[in-house]
Amino acid sequence: MSLSASAEVKSPAEFMAVAFSRLLRGAGITTPIGNVLTFVEALNQVGLQNRDDVYWAGRASLLRKPEDIAMYNKAFAVFWEQRTNNAVHDEPQHIHLTIELDEDGDAEDDGSSDSDENESETITLRFSAVETLRKKDFAEYSDEELHLAQDLMSKLRLVGSPRNSFRMISSRQGARPDLRQTIRSSLRSGGEPIRRHWQENDERLRRLVLVLDVSGSMEPYARALLRFVQAAVAGRQNVEAFAVGTRLTRITRELGSRNPDKALQLAATRVVDWSGGTRLGECLRHFNDQWGVRGMARGAIVVILSDGWDRGDPVVLAEQMKRLQRVSHRTIWVNPLKVSPGYAPLARGMAAALPFVDNFVEGHSVEAMEELTQVIGK
């Protein structure tokens, strides 16, 4: 008998759990999906390195009847220990396991089934490397994965709520009469204004200001978040980008290139305090005095990407965040450390800034960046 199955898996533990459960079903052991999910959670806790941990995790979560233990042991030996069937002398039937891995492909079942005394199960698993990458922490990325993440983040749509502009456009039921258009249309009826025309304010895309912390504490995340900032600058109009460390550096022009590698190289050359100290308060003061309060941040959506570690005076940071929140439409703080279990904003800088933040979100993965785009779009 030949069986083919396809499943979406997102982690090594889930991949192995799904494959093993398929084998058990082919051997006649009933494994409901709830038991498989429990097995996945157990493997995430104990890992895949220790044989006994994996054995008891599967036996406790997948088996429901004592009479299934013998077959479970044989299936476990075939799957996890890669034993040959001949090593088990009292086995009533042979279980031949073939696992075909289809990465980012389509697994097709030809429906063929052969009747034979020896049961053979072919399991074709399809997993998505992209899906795994979306959830992976930026700090664990390799150089190759950074390039893949660049492609994912370039597809994000950073569209915030629109704002009214001073430009007027024609409207059927506006708040302001369009005298010029009304007079023009009246010429068709001998000077009688039979039809009145109206105007309303046009809508424009709000400016998006991205401030990226490139200090030493942000080094595991800054290289990935810089790619997110570059994708935003290159893919959207009216975006401003700044890097903060011991000083404030405007990098909008450098990141504007459609070639991500060239843009990142130019930005790295421009930022001279990469992986240095952090003076968020002083940098935000510089931003507010030279750009923000003068107009760049007025009515804009300001996104600060930082872990909140600051060597400067927290009072200064609080004052500058208050100034920034007063003139901006919304202030969003993206902290990659927020995902950590038991996280609390205990850093002096983060604690000082948080009262003046409209949204406090995670920023450790591509999936977190996707959620950020939703927050910006509200």
C-alpha positions in Angstrom: 0.0 0.0 0.0 1.4 3.4 -1.0 0.2 6.5 0.8 1.1 10.1 0.0 0.5 13.0 2.3 1.2 16.7 2.3 1.5 18.9 5.3 2.6 22.5 6.0 5.3 22.6 8.6 7.1 25.6 10.1 9.8 24.2 12.4 12.1 21.2 12.6 10.1 19.9 15.6 6.8 20.2 13.7 8.3 18.7 10.6 9.4 15.6 12.4 6.3 15.3 14.5 4.0 15.4 11.4 6.2 12.8 9.6 6.3 10.4 12.6 2.5 10.7 13.1 2.0 9.8 9.4 4.1 6.7 9.9 2.2 5.7 13.0 -1.1 6.0 11.1 0.3 3.9 8.3 1.2 1.3 11.0 -2.4 1.2 12.3 -2.0 3.5 15.3 -4.7 6.3 15.5 -3.1 9.7 16.1 -5.6 12.5 16.2 -4.5 16.0 15.3 -4.8 17.2 18.9 -2.3 14.5 20.0 0.1 15.6 17.2 -0.1 19.2 18.3 0.7 18.1 21.9 3.7 16.1 20.5 4.9 19.3 18.7 4.7 21.3 21.9 6.5 18.6 23.8 9.3 18.5 21.2 9.7 22.2 21.4 10.3 21.9 25.1 12.6 18.9 25.2 14.3 19.3 21.8 15.4 16.7 19.3 18.8 15.8 20.6 18.1 13.3 23.4 16.6 10.0 22.3 14.8 9.2 25.6 13.2 12.6 25.7 11.8 12.3 22.2 10.7 8.7 22.9 8.7 9.5 26.0 7.3 12.7 24.6 5.9 10.8 21.7 4.7 7.8 23.8 2.9 10.1 26.3 1.3 12.3 23.7 0.5 10.1 20.8 -0.6 6.7 22.3 -4.0 6.1 23.7 -4.0 2.3 24.1 -1.4 0.1 25.8 -1.6 -2.5 23.0 -0.1 0.1 20.6 3.2 0.3 22.5 4.8 -2.6 20.7 4.1 -1.1 17.3 5.1 2.3 18.5 8.5 1.0 19.6 9.1 -0.6 16.2 8.0 2.6 14.3 10.2 4.7 16.6 13.2 2.5 15.9 12.6 2.8 12.1 12.0 6.5 12.1 14.2 8.0 14.8 17.0 5.4 15.2 17.1 4.5 11.5 17.2 0.7 12.2 16.6 -1.8 9.6 13.5 -3.9 9.8 15.6 -7.1 10.1 16.9 -6.0 13.4 13.5 -6.5 14.9 12.9 -10.3 14.7 9.4 -10.4 16.2 7.9 -7.9 13.8 4.8 -9.2 12.2 5.1 -6.9 9.2 7.7 -4.8 7.6 7.4 -1.0 7.6 9.4 0.6 4.9 9.6 4.4 5.4 10.4 6.8 2.6 10.3 10.5 3.3 10.5 12.9 0.4 11.1 16.5 1.2 9.7 19.2 -1.1 10.8 22.6 -0.1 8.5 25.4 -1.3 7.1 23.0 -3.9 3.8 21.3 -4.6 3.3 17.7 -3.4 1.1 15.7 -5.6 -0.6 12.4 -4.8 -0.9 10.1 -7.8 -3.4 8.0 -5.9 -1.7 4.7 -6.7 -2.1 1.9 -4.2 -0.5 -1.6 -4.4 -1.7 -4.5 -2.4 1.2 -6.3 -0.8 2.0 -8.1 2.4 4.7 -5.5 3.0 3.2 -2.1 3.8 5.2 0.8 2.5 4.4 4.4 3.3 5.7 7.3 1.3 5.4 10.6 3.1 5.9 13.7 1.0 6.2 16.8 3.2 6.2 20.3 2.0 7.5 23.1 4.1 8.0 26.7 3.4 11.3 28.2 4.1 9.8 31.6 3.7 7.2 30.9 6.4 10.0 29.8 8.7 12.0 32.9 7.9 9.0 35.2 8.7 9.0 34.0 12.3 12.7 33.7 12.8 14.4 36.2 15.1 16.5 38.8 13.3 19.4 38.2 15.7 19.7 34.6 14.3 19.8 35.6 10.6 22.6 34.6 8.3 23.8 36.8 5.5 21.8 34.8 3.0 18.6 35.0 5.1 19.1 38.8 5.3 18.8 39.0 1.5 15.7 36.8 1.5 14.2 39.0 4.2 14.9 42.1 2.1 12.7 40.6 -0.6 9.9 40.0 1.9 10.1 43.4 3.5 10.1 45.2 0.1 6.6 43.8 -0.5 5.2 45.5 2.7 2.8 48.4 2.1 3.4 51.2 4.5 0.2 53.2 4.1 -0.9 55.4 7.0 -4.1 57.3 7.5 -4.4 60.1 5.0 -4.5 63.8 5.9 -6.4 66.7 4.4 -4.3 69.0 2.1 -4.9 72.6 1.2 -5.5 71.6 -2.4 -9.2 71.6 -3.4 -10.8 69.1 -5.7 -14.3 68.9 -7.3 -16.9 67.1 -5.3 -20.6 66.4 -5.6 -21.4 67.4 -2.1 -18.6 69.4 -0.7 -18.5 72.0 2.1 -17.3 74.8 -0.1 -18.9 76.1 -3.4 -16.9 76.0 -6.5 -17.7 79.4 -7.9 -15.5 79.1 -11.0 -17.0 75.8 -12.2 -20.5 77.0 -11.3 -20.2 80.1 -13.5 -18.7 78.1 -16.4 -21.6 75.7 -16.3 -24.1 78.6 -16.1 -23.0 79.8 -19.6 -24.7 76.8 -21.1 -28.0 77.9 -19.7 -27.9 81.6 -20.6 -26.2 82.7 -17.4 -28.5 80.9 -15.0 -26.7 78.9 -12.4 -29.0 75.9 -12.6 -26.4 73.4 -11.3 -24.1 74.3 -8.5 -20.6 72.8 -8.1 -18.7 72.1 -4.9 -15.2 71.6 -3.6 -13.6 69.7 -0.9 -10.0 69.2 0.5 -7.9 66.6 -1.2 -6.2 63.9 0.8 -2.5 63.3 0.9 -0.3 60.5 2.3 1.1 61.3 5.7 4.8 61.7 6.0 6.5 58.7 7.6 9.6 59.3 9.7 11.7 56.3 10.6 14.4 56.7 13.3 16.7 53.6 13.6 18.9 53.0 16.6 22.3 51.7 15.4 24.1 51.6 18.7 26.0 48.6 20.0 23.0 47.1 22.0 21.0 47.1 18.7 23.7 45.5 16.6 21.9 42.0 16.4 18.8 43.7 15.0 20.0 46.9 13.3 21.3 45.2 10.1 17.9 43.6 9.5 15.9 46.7 10.5 18.0 48.9 8.2 16.8 46.8 5.3 13.2 47.4 6.5 13.9 51.1 6.5 15.5 51.0 3.1 12.5 49.1 1.7 10.2 51.8 3.1 12.2 54.7 1.7 12.6 53.1 -1.8 9.0 51.9 -2.0 7.0 54.8 -0.7 6.8 58.5 -1.2 7.2 61.1 1.6 9.5 59.0 3.8 12.4 60.3 5.9 15.0 58.1 7.5 17.4 58.8 10.3 20.1 56.8 12.2 20.8 57.5 15.9 23.6 56.4 18.1 25.9 59.0 19.6 24.8 61.4 16.9 21.9 61.9 14.5 22.4 61.1 10.8 19.9 61.7 8.0 20.1 58.8 5.6 17.1 59.3 3.4 19.0 60.1 0.2 21.4 57.1 0.7 18.6 54.7 1.2 16.6 56.0 -1.8 18.3 53.8 -4.3 16.3 51.0 -5.9 19.4 48.7 -5.5 19.2 47.5 -1.9 22.9 46.5 -1.7 24.1 49.9 -3.0 21.7 51.8 -0.7 22.9 49.9 2.4 26.5 50.4 1.4 26.0 54.1 1.1 24.1 54.3 4.4 26.9 52.3 6.2 29.4 54.8 4.9 27.3 57.7 5.9 26.7 56.5 9.5 30.0 56.9 11.4 28.8 55.9 14.8 27.6 52.4 13.9 27.6 50.0 16.9 28.7 52.7 19.3 27.1 54.3 22.3 23.5 55.6 22.6 22.3 59.2 23.3 18.7 59.0 22.3 17.7 62.1 24.2 20.3 64.4 22.6 19.7 62.9 19.2 16.0 63.5 19.4 16.6 67.0 20.6 18.7 67.6 17.5 15.9 66.1 15.4 13.2 68.2 17.0 15.2 71.4 16.8 16.5 71.1 13.2 13.8 69.1 11.5 10.9 67.7 13.5 9.2 70.7 15.2 9.9 72.9 12.2 7.7 70.8 10.0 9.0 67.3 9.2 7.3 65.6 12.2 4.1 67.8 12.1 1.2 65.6 11.3 3.6 62.7 10.5 3.8 59.2 11.7 7.0 58.8 13.6 8.4 55.3 14.1 11.4 54.8 16.5 13.2 51.5 16.2 15.2 51.0 19.3 15.7 48.8 22.4 15.5 51.8 24.7 19.0 51.5 26.1 20.3 55.1 26.6 23.4 56.4 28.2 22.1 59.9 28.4 19.8 61.6 30.8 16.4 60.0 30.8 14.8 63.4 31.7 16.1 64.8 28.4 14.7 61.8 26.5 11.3 62.3 28.2 11.2 66.0 27.3 12.1 65.4 23.7 9.5 62.5 23.3 6.9 64.9 24.7 7.8 67.5 22.2 7.7 64.9 19.4 4.4 63.5 20.4 2.8 67.0 20.6 3.5 67.7 16.9 3.3 64.3 15.3 0.1 62.5 14.3 1.2 59.3 16.0 4.4 58.1 17.7 5.2 54.4 17.4 8.1 52.7 19.3 9.4 49.4 17.9 11.4 47.4 20.4 13.0 44.0 19.3 13.3 42.9 22.9 9.6 43.2 23.6 9.1 39.6 22.4 11.3 38.2 25.2 9.3 36.3 27.9 8.7 38.4 31.0 9.9 41.6 29.3 9.3 44.8 31.1 10.5 48.3 30.0 13.0 48.6 32.8 15.7 50.4 30.8 15.9 54.0 31.8 15.4 55.3 28.3 12.5 53.0 27.5 10.8 53.8 30.8 11.2 57.5 30.2 9.9 57.4 26.7 7.0 55.0 27.1 4.4 57.6 28.5 4.7 59.5 25.3 4.4 56.6 22.9 1.0 55.9 21.1 1.9 52.3 20.1 4.6 50.1 21.6 5.1 47.1 19.3 7.6 44.2 18.7 10.3 44.3 16.1 12.3 41.1 16.1 11.1 39.4 12.9 9.6 39.9 9.5 6.2 38.9 10.9 6.6 41.6 13.5 7.3 44.1 10.7 4.1 43.0 9.0 2.2 43.7 12.1 3.9 47.1 12.3 2.5 48.0 8.9 -0.9 47.2 10.2 -0.4 49.5 13.1 0.8 52.3 10.8 -2.2 51.8 8.6 -4.7 52.3 11.5 
